[in-house]
Amino acid sequence: MRLSGKVALVTGGSRGIGFATAKILSENGATVVITAKNQERLEKSTLEIHNAIGIAADIRNTNDVKNVVNKTIEKFGKLDILVNNAGIFPKIKQLHEIDEDEWNEVLDVNLTGQFRFTKEAIPHLKKTNGSIINISSDAGLKAYQGFNADAYSASKAALILLTKCWALEYAKDKIRVNCICPGVVDTDMTKPFLETRKDREFMDSEHPLGRIGQPEEVAKAVMYFASDDASWTTGAILAVDGGESIK
Ligand SMILES: NC(=O)c1ccc[n+]([C@@H]2O[C@H](COP(=O)([O-])OP(=O)(O)OC[C@H]3O[C@@H](n4cnc5c(N)ncnc54)[C@H](OP(=O)(O)O)[C@@H]3O)[C@@H](O)[C@H]2O)c1
């Protein structure tokens, strides 16, 4: 088992990419703490994952975030892997149509939320020479005509650069920090874009490999970064996107 004895924390682990990630980490021997906002859904998802506990938290709330990390340490004594995955996708609007509350909400969850968890986790990851995996997006790598949700793109681009900053800063502590940029993945987040057969065919055709991705295909990349297979890899930005970002 590649992650035997490891303790992993997955934010947004109740659904989609986070759920698939929590599952694969646990299947590879890790004890997994999953966190999400909606308690009921979190409890249901936790039951489906072997060796996992769920701790509800709103990533926008610093005390909630501290509570998740503290409880993880109280219960399991350490933290080896942090997967910064929780995120929201706002309504697609042009910049001049976005009001400031919408802008702030997206940055609060997708960017400041990752800062909050990382800040609390770092002292513990220093002790284990741990690993952080940030889930960004192709939207952080390039602009999309007619598909822009500017706050989302800004949050995801910032996470890409923060990956490199944190990787450089904490390399002396032997903490590895890597980042994954998915293309369109079949989850609740993308449901509004996949409603009709025509929508789905369009989304499939946007990806050079001819289809959108499945959450498990992103989770496998997380698994790689979390394991010793990536022991000499830090600051890497990996597109897992059916080739979408090379267009
Ligand atoms: N799906 C894609 O095509 C795609 C592409 C590129 C990047 N990504 C990124 O991949 C990550 C996962 O996306 P997904 O598609 O799996 O999303 P999803 O199915 O919508 O799940 C989002 C997860 O984030 C949690 N979350 C949202 N707001 C939260 C908050 N305020 N506090 C705590 N948890 C919160 C949700 O928990 P609750 O249900 O409890 O709110 C849920 O567990 C996101 O960062 C997303 O931006 C996704």
The ligand as an SDF file (V2000), in Angstrom:
LIG
                    3D

 48 52  0  0  0  0  0  0  0  0999 V2000
  -15.4810   19.8150  -12.2860 N   0  0  0  0  0  0  0  0  0  0  0  0
  -14.6530   20.4370  -13.1020 C   0  0  0  0  0  0  0  0  0  0  0  0
  -14.8300   20.4490  -14.3370 O   0  0  0  0  0  0  0  0  0  0  0  0
  -13.4420   21.1450  -12.5790 C   0  0  0  0  0  0  0  0  0  0  0  0
  -12.5010   21.6070  -13.4950 C   0  0  0  0  0  0  0  0  0  0  0  0
  -11.3700   22.2600  -13.0440 C   0  0  0  0  0  0  0  0  0  0  0  0
  -11.1840   22.4380  -11.6740 C   0  0  0  0  0  0  0  0  0  0  0  0
  -12.1200   21.9890  -10.8060 N   0  0  0  0  0  0  0  0  0  0  0  0
  -11.8720   22.2320   -9.3750 C   0  0  0  0  0  0  0  0  0  0  0  0
  -11.8840   20.9990   -8.6860 O   0  0  0  0  0  0  0  0  0  0  0  0
  -12.3690   21.2010   -7.3570 C   0  0  0  0  0  0  0  0  0  0  0  0
  -13.5120   20.2320   -7.1050 C   0  0  0  0  0  0  0  0  0  0  0  0
  -14.5290   20.4730   -8.0640 O   0  0  0  0  0  0  0  0  0  0  0  0
  -15.7890   19.5180   -8.2510 P   0  0  0  0  0  0  0  0  0  0  0  0
  -16.1820   19.6290   -9.6600 O   0  0  0  0  0  0  0  0  0  0  0  0
  -15.5170   18.1970   -7.6450 O   0  0  0  0  0  0  0  0  0  0  0  0
  -16.8650   20.3410   -7.3750 O   0  0  0  0  0  0  0  0  0  0  0  0
  -18.2350   19.8970   -6.6820 P   0  0  0  0  0  0  0  0  0  0  0  0
  -18.6730   18.5640   -7.1340 O   0  0  0  0  0  0  0  0  0  0  0  0
  -19.1330   21.0660   -6.8340 O   0  0  0  0  0  0  0  0  0  0  0  0
  -17.7940   19.7710   -5.1290 O   0  0  0  0  0  0  0  0  0  0  0  0
  -17.2960   20.8950   -4.4660 C   0  0  0  0  0  0  0  0  0  0  0  0
  -16.8490   20.5110   -3.0750 C   0  0  0  0  0  0  0  0  0  0  0  0
  -16.3660   21.7070   -2.4170 O   0  0  0  0  0  0  0  0  0  0  0  0
  -17.0780   21.8760   -1.1860 C   0  0  0  0  0  0  0  0  0  0  0  0
  -17.3000   23.2820   -0.8510 N   0  0  0  0  0  0  0  0  0  0  0  0
  -17.8240   24.2570   -1.6350 C   0  0  0  0  0  0  0  0  0  0  0  0
  -17.9400   25.4000   -0.9310 N   0  0  0  0  0  0  0  0  0  0  0  0
  -17.4700   25.1460    0.3250 C   0  0  0  0  0  0  0  0  0  0  0  0
  -17.3310   25.9020    1.5020 C   0  0  0  0  0  0  0  0  0  0  0  0
  -17.7250   27.1980    1.5700 N   0  0  0  0  0  0  0  0  0  0  0  0
  -16.8110   25.3230    2.6050 N   0  0  0  0  0  0  0  0  0  0  0  0
  -16.4400   24.0160    2.5640 C   0  0  0  0  0  0  0  0  0  0  0  0
  -16.5410   23.2280    1.4800 N   0  0  0  0  0  0  0  0  0  0  0  0
  -17.0630   23.7880    0.3800 C   0  0  0  0  0  0  0  0  0  0  0  0
  -18.4100   21.1870   -1.4120 C   0  0  0  0  0  0  0  0  0  0  0  0
  -18.9920   20.8640   -0.1760 O   0  0  0  0  0  0  0  0  0  0  0  0
  -20.5630   21.1860    0.1210 P   0  0  0  0  0  0  0  0  0  0  0  0
  -21.3220   20.3570   -0.8440 O   0  0  0  0  0  0  0  0  0  0  0  0
  -20.7210   20.7930    1.5350 O   0  0  0  0  0  0  0  0  0  0  0  0
  -20.7230   22.6610   -0.1350 O   0  0  0  0  0  0  0  0  0  0  0  0
  -17.9990   19.9650   -2.2320 C   0  0  0  0  0  0  0  0  0  0  0  0
  -17.5340   18.9430   -1.3720 O   0  0  0  0  0  0  0  0  0  0  0  0
  -12.7840   22.6760   -7.2750 C   0  0  0  0  0  0  0  0  0  0  0  0
  -11.7490   23.4230   -6.6840 O   0  0  0  0  0  0  0  0  0  0  0  0
  -12.9610   23.0590   -8.7180 C   0  0  0  0  0  0  0  0  0  0  0  0
  -12.7870   24.4380   -8.9310 O   0  0  0  0  0  0  0  0  0  0  0  0
  -13.2420   21.3430  -11.2110 C   0  0  0  0  0  0  0  0  0  0  0  0
  1  2  1  0
  2  3  2  0
  2  4  1  0
  4  5  1  0
  4 48  2  0
  5  6  2  0
  6  7  1  0
  7  8  2  0
  8  9  1  0
  8 48  1  0
  9 10  1  0
  9 46  1  0
 10 11  1  0
 11 12  1  0
 11 44  1  0
 12 13  1  0
 13 14  1  0
 14 15  2  0
 14 16  1  0
 14 17  1  0
 17 18  1  0
 18 19  2  0
 18 20  1  0
 18 21  1  0
 21 22  1  0
 22 23  1  0
 23 24  1  0
 23 42  1  0
 24 25  1  0
 25 26  1  0
 25 36  1  0
 26 27  1  0
 26 35  1  0
 27 28  2  0
 28 29  1  0
 29 30  1  0
 29 35  2  0
 30 31  1  0
 30 32  2  0
 32 33  1  0
 33 34  2  0
 34 35  1  0
 36 37  1  0
 36 42  1  0
 37 38  1  0
 38 39  2  0
 38 40  1  0
 38 41  1  0
 42 43  1  0
 44 45  1  0
 44 46  1  0
 46 47  1  0
M  CHG  2   8   1  16  -1
M  END
$$$$
